[in-house]
Structure formats: structure tokens, C-alpha cells
């Protein structure tokens, strides 16, 4: 059985513990900016670092490339996105994989297949 694929927004990682993520029949991808957002949080504890690294280990990091960069620039200009959000959205569009997020602002982007999570 093949699993569903998603590019996960940073907030999807923050809201879903690794213990639950490992039981879901889906494969998550992430842009390196998500790793920076997760691990670069001021005051992050060693325990949190370990938990985040464990979660990221069961996912796939998508390497940045020129196409993603150009698409991110276009999205940032057109939709006034923050840099990280533009990179994450561009990664999902480039990869042709739905974006898994709690952030409703992504729904404004017609080219982006968004799966909105509920709190």
C-alpha cells in the first residue's frame, strides 16, 4: 500500500508529535527552511532538539534548487508571503505534492494544492 505524500509546513511539525506522525500512513517532505525554523527557535531545549531531529529523520528533506528559488520569488512578490512561507509553498508546487498546513493564508495560492489541518 502506498502512502499519501505531503510537503509539511513548519506548523504541521510543531502541532503533531513524532509519536503520532510515525503512525500515520503518509510520507512527509520538507524544505530545509523548515528545519531551520524548527531547530533555530531561541531557547530550544536539548530534549526538543532530539524530538525534532527524530521527527525529521522519518521525513525527506527536499534540497533547494534554482527553480524553487525563482518560484519562491514570484510567490513572495505576488502574495506578499514571508520568505519561509514562499519557499515552503514553492517547494510543494515544484514537487507537485500537496502542502499540509494549519495556515489558511496558503489557500490564496491557486497553483498550490493545500490540505488544511484543523486545531
N, C-alpha and C positions, 0 to 999 in steps of 0.2 A: 504494500500500500504506500503510495507516495504522499508526502505531506504537503500542505499548503506553504507557500513561500511569502515572506513579508520583508520589507525594509522597515526596521523598527526605529521609530523616533526615540529620542533620549527619554522622554516621559514614559514611554511604554516599558523601558528597562527599569525606571525608578519605581513604577507602580506595581510591577509584577515580580515577586521574589523568585529567585533561581529555583527554589524547590517546586514551585508551581510551573515555571517555564519548562522545566525538563520533562514534565508530564503532558505537555500539550503537543498534539500532532501537527506541528508546523515547524518550518525552519526559518530562523530569523537571520537577516543580513543587516549590517550596519556600516555607515561611513566612518572613517577614522575620527571625524569631528565629534561623533557621539562618544567615543572612547575618551577623548579629551574632556568633554563636558562632564562625563561621569566620574572620571578619576581626578580631575583638576579642581574639584569642589574644595574651597577653603575649609580647613578644619576636618577633612575626611579622616576617619579613624583607620587603623590597620585592619580591623575586622571588616569594615565597609569595603576597603580596597580588595581584600581577599574574596569577599562575596561578589563584587562586581567583576573581578577577573575570572572567577569561576563561571559566572553567567556568560561573559563574553566568549569564553573558551568553547561553549557549546553552540556558538553562532559563527557566522562567516563575515569577516571584515572585507568590505569592498574597497579596493585601492582607488585612490583619487587619480583621475586622468584629465587630459585636456578637454575632452568632450563634456565631462561632468562639470568642470570649471566654467566652461563657456555657457552651459545651460544654467548653472547657478547664477552667473552674472545676469543673464536675461531674466530669470525669475525674480532676482533681487530688485532689479530696475522696475519691472512691470508690476510686481505685487508688494513692493516695499518690505520684503522679508528681511529678518536678521540674517547675518552671514551663515550661521549654523543651520537655520531652517532652510535657507536657499540650497545649501549643499546637500542636506538630507533629502529634500524634495527632488533635486536634480538627480541624485543617486537612484531614487525609486523610478523616476521617469526613464533614465538611461538604462536601467536594469530591466525595465518592463515588469516590475514587481510591485504589488500594492504597498502603500505606506500604512503602517499600523501606528496609530497615534490617538492621544486624548485631545489634541489641539484642533479645534474646529476651523481655525484660520486656513488650514491647508485645503479645505473643501472649496475655496475660491478658485483654485487652480484646475481648470477644466481638463488639462492633459494628465493630471495626476489621479491615479486610482487610489482613493483614500478609504481605509477601514477605520471608522471612528469607534474608539472604545468608550464605554460609559463608566463613570465613577460610581 
